[in-house]
Amino acid sequence: MMKFRRLDLFCRVVDNYGDIGICWRLAKQLVREHGLAVTLYVDDLASFKRICPPVAEDAELQQVDGVTVRHWRDQDGSYTPLEVADIVIEFFAVDIPPGYIEAMKQCEPRPVWFNLEGLTAEEWVEGCHRLTSPQPGGLIKHFFFPGFTDKTGGLLREAGLEQERLQFAPAAFLSQLGLTPAEIASTRISLFCYPHAPVSALFEAWQSASQPMTCLVPEGVAADTVRSFTGGDGRAGTVATQGALTVRVLPFVPQPDYDKLLWACDLNFVRGEDSFVRAQWAGKPFIWHIYPQDENLHHKKLRAFLQRYAGALPGLADFSLRWNGAPSQGEVEDWAASWAALEAEAAAATVRAAEWQQQMLSLGDLASNMLAFAATLR
């Protein structure tokens, strides 16, 4: 088996933090666990910096956590075969620079070329996973799909993640974030969503909860609703209580601390793909705000996931559909009732989250699965 030494990963940021979040986790893992020299081409360094503060927004070329980061400005430029890596990954069908592709044609052997697709629970991906797509000049592109079955590539996960989670002490971490003892003792919810989420209606329902609740919101998320609730500017450190609900605004934390936030909460609202996957590894109940698509195609993807995950949890399924603006079969008429139905399933949802996590662990991890497949292509 030929040993791979270098890998280039091309990322364009569409969903502000999801795309770069996935690519950054993958790049770091390939360096740390597989010893590859990785170059990450990314077009939006400002979004990158929010999840990885050491990133310099004005640098054309930099080293961050062992990864070479290149600011990918446009499709122009020429490349030589020496600049081409052994494995080339285009994330979510981005267009690799034509000059780079021309250089790939001159390599011998040809590089292994992957189109790493977006995550979906739809059944059709099992038939498309690992499919080939012949390209001009003798190049062959392979489609690689993350997923939830052994007929896909699995989910992105670092080798030591579960052990780290099991050793985690939530109280100390939450104190570092500024939570009071009363907030730590309350029902803790993290909230990460897109701007169109019905947060205001949910806050109203939570104010009438029977037990104290603390909602932890990253700065800039649901900004208008948070400002209205707190009466402040919504900056990190802002905190306010109305009824049973306390809302606390957190700084936009780096990726490792975001994992800890998920571990420390009783329920997590997540969005897109990256935080969605991390919520599954947290082993806690979660609500997914899926990235919106034209003609409501995202609703089909949401239903496909809920069918796999929430079959015995109708309250969770109904709430998830309502949260995403999708028609549901539930009989509830308002958010208070929808929340009550979800809350009634809390114990069962906790058990299901742990079961699902173990099921996903059995699939291996995306990076290792991809490299194992790449080895069969040489």
Secondary structure, DSSP 8 states (H G I E B T S, - for coil): -----EEEEEE--SSTTHHHHHHHHHHHHHHHHH--EEEEEES-HHHHHHH-TT--TT-SEEEETTEEEEE---S-----GGGS-SEEEEETT----HHHHHHHHT-SS--EEEEE------TTHHHHTT-EEE-GGG-EEEEE---SSTTS--B---TTHHHHHHT--HHHHHHHTT--HHHHHSEEEEE---TTS-HHHHHHHHHT-SS-EEEEEETTTTHHHHHHHHSS---TT-EEEETTEEEEEE----HHHHHHHHHH-SEEEEETTHHHHHHHHHTS-EEEE----GGGHHHHHHHHHHHHH-TT-HHHHHHHHHHTT--------SHHHHHHHHHHTHHHHHHHHHHHHHHHHTT-BHHHHHHHHHHTT-
